[in-house]
Amino acid sequence: MTLVIILAGLGGCTDPRAEAPTQVRLDRIKAYGGMMRDRENQGPERLAATVKLIEEQIERDAAHLDRDLSFLQKWSRRDRRRWNQRQARYRADFLDQLDGNPQLANDMIPRMFY
């Protein structure tokens, strides 16, 4: 009996039902290896595409920054111009509200500027 078990173990199993799972595993390993090879071969192309996307985003960001900076400069000039044009009116309103009572300035100044 022991001799039969040893001979069966040394001879291996030639039953196709036992070899099928091994072949399935080998086929999967081969397919996975092929996918990895293809992915590595596509690496330079994918890197170039990523670099291109980054460059395009940098250009878009620079354009948006230029646009926003231009808007802020125009807004700032307009705000300063408006402030200068209204100074006489602000002064007159301030003096009217104080009406000779400087104690009112403590309440009024924060409202004027904030």
Contact map, one row per residue, 1 for C-alpha under 8 A:
111110000000000000000000000000000000000000000000000000000000000000000000000000000000000000000000000000000000000000
111111000000000000000000000000000000000000000000000000000000000000000000000000000000000000000000000000000000000000
111111100000000000000000000000000000000000000000000000000000000000000000000000000000000000000000000000000000000000
111111110000000000000000000000000000000000000000000000000000000000000000000000000000000000000000000000000000000000
111111111000000000000000000000000000000000000000000000000000000000000000000000000000000000000000000000000000000000
011111111100000000000000000000000000000000000000000000000000000000000000000000000000000000000000000000000000000000
001111111110000000000000000000000000000000000000000000000000000000000000000000000000000000000000000000000000000000
000111111111100000000000000000000000000000000000000000000000000000000000000000000000000000000000000000000000000000
000011111111100000000000000000000000000000000000000000000000000000000000000000000000000000000000000000000000000000
000001111111000000000000000000000000000000000000000000000000000000000000000000000000000000000000000000000000000000
000000111111100000000000000000000000000000000000000000000000000000000000000000000000000000000000000000000000000000
000000011111110000000000000000000000000000000000000000000000000000000000000000000000000000000000000000000000000000
000000011011111001000000000000000000000000000000000000000000000000000000000000000000000000000000000000000000000000
000000000001111101100000000000000000000000000000000000000000000000000000000000000000000000000000000000000000000000
000000000000111111100000000000000000000000000000000000000000000000000000000000000000000000000000000000000000000000
000000000000011111110000000000000000000000000000000000000000000000000000000000000000000000000000000000000000000000
000000000000001111111000000000000000000000000000000000000000000000000000000000000000000000000000000000000000000000
000000000000111111111100000000000000000000000000000000000000000000000000000000000000000000000000000000000000000000
000000000000011111111110000000000000000000000000000000000000000000000000000000000000000000000000000000000000000000
000000000000000111111111000000000000000000000000000000000000000000000000000000000000000000000000000000000000000000
000000000000000011111111100000000000000000000000000000000000000000000000000000000000000000000000000000000000000000
000000000000000001111111110000000000000000000000000000000000000000000000000000000000000000000000000000000000000000
000000000000000000111111111000000000000000000000000000000000000000000000000000000000000000000000000000000000000000
000000000000000000011111111100000000000000000000000000000000000000000000000000000000000000000000000000000000000000
000000000000000000001111111110000000000000000000000000000000000000000000000000000000000000000000000000000000000000
000000000000000000000111111111000000000000000000000000000000000000000000000000000000000000000000000000000000000000
000000000000000000000011111111100000000000000000000000000000000000000000000000000000000000000000000000000000000000
000000000000000000000001111111110000000000000000000000000000000000000000000000000000000000000000000000000000000000
000000000000000000000000111111111000000000000000000000000000000000000000000000000000000000000000000000000000000000
000000000000000000000000011111111100000000000000000000000000000000000000000000000000000000000000000000000000000000
000000000000000000000000001111111110000000000000000000000000000000000000000000000000000000000000000000000000000000
000000000000000000000000000111111111000000000000000000000000000000000000000000000000000000000000000000000000000000
000000000000000000000000000011111111100000000000000000000000000000000000000000000000000000000000000000000000000000
000000000000000000000000000001111111110000000000000000000000000000000000000000000000000000000000000000000000000000
000000000000000000000000000000111111111000000000000000000000000000000000000000000000000000000000000000000000000000
000000000000000000000000000000011111111100000000000000000000000000000000000000000000000000000000000000000000000000
000000000000000000000000000000001111111110000000000000000000000000000000000000000000000000000000000000000000000000
000000000000000000000000000000000111111111000000000000000000000000000000000000000000000000000000000000000000000000
000000000000000000000000000000000011111111100000000000000000000000000000000000000000000000000000000000000000000000
000000000000000000000000000000000001111111100000000000000000000000000000000000000000000000000000000000000000000000
000000000000000000000000000000000000111111110000000000000000000000000000000000000000000000000000000000000000000000
000000000000000000000000000000000000011111111100000000000000000000000000000000000000000000000000000000000000000000
000000000000000000000000000000000000001111111110000000000000000000000000000000000000000000000000000000000000000000
000000000000000000000000000000000000000011111111000000000000000000000000000000000000000000000000000000000000000000
000000000000000000000000000000000000000001111111100000000000000000000000000000000000000000000000000000000000000000
000000000000000000000000000000000000000001111111110000000000000000000000000000000000000000000000000000000000000000
000000000000000000000000000000000000000000111111111000000000000000000000000000000000000000000000000000000000000000
000000000000000000000000000000000000000000011111111100000000000000000000000000000000000000000000000000000000000000
000000000000000000000000000000000000000000001111111110000000000000000000000000000000000000000000000000000000000000
000000000000000000000000000000000000000000000111111111000000000000000000000000000000000000000000000000000000000000
000000000000000000000000000000000000000000000011111111100000000000000000000000000000000000000000000000000000000000
000000000000000000000000000000000000000000000001111111110000000000000000000000000000000000000000000000000000000000
000000000000000000000000000000000000000000000000111111111000000000000000000000000000000000000000000000000000000000
000000000000000000000000000000000000000000000000011111111100000000000000000000000000000000000000000000000000000000
000000000000000000000000000000000000000000000000001111111110000000000000000000000000000000000000000000000000000000
000000000000000000000000000000000000000000000000000111111111000000000000000000000000000000000000000000000000000000
000000000000000000000000000000000000000000000000000011111111100000000000000000000000000000000000000000000000000000
000000000000000000000000000000000000000000000000000001111111110000000000000000000000000000000000000000000000000000
000000000000000000000000000000000000000000000000000000111111111000000000000000000000000000000000000000000000000000
000000000000000000000000000000000000000000000000000000011111111100000000000000000000000000000000000000000000000000
000000000000000000000000000000000000000000000000000000001111111110000000000000000000000000000000000000000000000000
000000000000000000000000000000000000000000000000000000000111111111000000000000000000000000000000000000000000000000
000000000000000000000000000000000000000000000000000000000011111111100000000000000000000000000000000000000000000000
000000000000000000000000000000000000000000000000000000000001111111110000000000000000000000000000000000000000000000
000000000000000000000000000000000000000000000000000000000000111111111000000000000000000000000000000000000000000000
000000000000000000000000000000000000000000000000000000000000011111111100000000000000000000000000000000000000000000
000000000000000000000000000000000000000000000000000000000000001111111110000000000000000000000000000000000000000000
000000000000000000000000000000000000000000000000000000000000000111111111000000000000000000000000000000000000000000
000000000000000000000000000000000000000000000000000000000000000011111111100000000000000000000000000000000000000000
000000000000000000000000000000000000000000000000000000000000000001111111110000000000000000000000000000000000000000
000000000000000000000000000000000000000000000000000000000000000000111111111000000000000000000000000000000000000000
000000000000000000000000000000000000000000000000000000000000000000011111111100000000000000000000000000000000000000
000000000000000000000000000000000000000000000000000000000000000000001111111110000000000000000000000000000000000000
000000000000000000000000000000000000000000000000000000000000000000000111111111000000000000000000000000000000000000
000000000000000000000000000000000000000000000000000000000000000000000011111111100000000000000000000000000000000000
000000000000000000000000000000000000000000000000000000000000000000000001111111110000000000000000000000000000000000
000000000000000000000000000000000000000000000000000000000000000000000000111111111000000000000000000000000000000000
000000000000000000000000000000000000000000000000000000000000000000000000011111111100000000000000000000000000000000
000000000000000000000000000000000000000000000000000000000000000000000000001111111110000000000000000000000000000000
000000000000000000000000000000000000000000000000000000000000000000000000000111111111000000000000000000000000000000
000000000000000000000000000000000000000000000000000000000000000000000000000011111111100000000000000000000000000000
000000000000000000000000000000000000000000000000000000000000000000000000000001111111110000000000000000000000000000
000000000000000000000000000000000000000000000000000000000000000000000000000000111111111000000000000000000000000000
000000000000000000000000000000000000000000000000000000000000000000000000000000011111111000000000000000000000000000
000000000000000000000000000000000000000000000000000000000000000000000000000000001111111100000000000000000000000000
000000000000000000000000000000000000000000000000000000000000000000000000000000000111111111000000000000000000000000
000000000000000000000000000000000000000000000000000000000000000000000000000000000011111111100000000000000000000000
000000000000000000000000000000000000000000000000000000000000000000000000000000000000111111110000000000000000000000
000000000000000000000000000000000000000000000000000000000000000000000000000000000000011111111000000000000000000000
000000000000000000000000000000000000000000000000000000000000000000000000000000000000011111111100000000000000000000
000000000000000000000000000000000000000000000000000000000000000000000000000000000000001111111110000000000000000000
000000000000000000000000000000000000000000000000000000000000000000000000000000000000000111111111000000000000000000
000000000000000000000000000000000000000000000000000000000000000000000000000000000000000011111111100000000000000000
000000000000000000000000000000000000000000000000000000000000000000000000000000000000000001111111110000000000000000
000000000000000000000000000000000000000000000000000000000000000000000000000000000000000000111111111100000000000000
000000000000000000000000000000000000000000000000000000000000000000000000000000000000000000011111111000000000000000
000000000000000000000000000000000000000000000000000000000000000000000000000000000000000000001111111000010000000000
000000000000000000000000000000000000000000000000000000000000000000000000000000000000000000000111111111111000000000
000000000000000000000000000000000000000000000000000000000000000000000000000000000000000000000011111110000000000000
000000000000000000000000000000000000000000000000000000000000000000000000000000000000000000000010011111000000000000
000000000000000000000000000000000000000000000000000000000000000000000000000000000000000000000000011111110000000000
000000000000000000000000000000000000000000000000000000000000000000000000000000000000000000000000010111111000000000
000000000000000000000000000000000000000000000000000000000000000000000000000000000000000000000000010011111100000000
000000000000000000000000000000000000000000000000000000000000000000000000000000000000000000000000110011111111000000
000000000000000000000000000000000000000000000000000000000000000000000000000000000000000000000000010001111111100000
000000000000000000000000000000000000000000000000000000000000000000000000000000000000000000000000000000111111110000
000000000000000000000000000000000000000000000000000000000000000000000000000000000000000000000000000000011111111000
000000000000000000000000000000000000000000000000000000000000000000000000000000000000000000000000000000011111111100
000000000000000000000000000000000000000000000000000000000000000000000000000000000000000000000000000000001111111110
000000000000000000000000000000000000000000000000000000000000000000000000000000000000000000000000000000000111111111
000000000000000000000000000000000000000000000000000000000000000000000000000000000000000000000000000000000011111111
000000000000000000000000000000000000000000000000000000000000000000000000000000000000000000000000000000000001111111
000000000000000000000000000000000000000000000000000000000000000000000000000000000000000000000000000000000000111111
000000000000000000000000000000000000000000000000000000000000000000000000000000000000000000000000000000000000011111
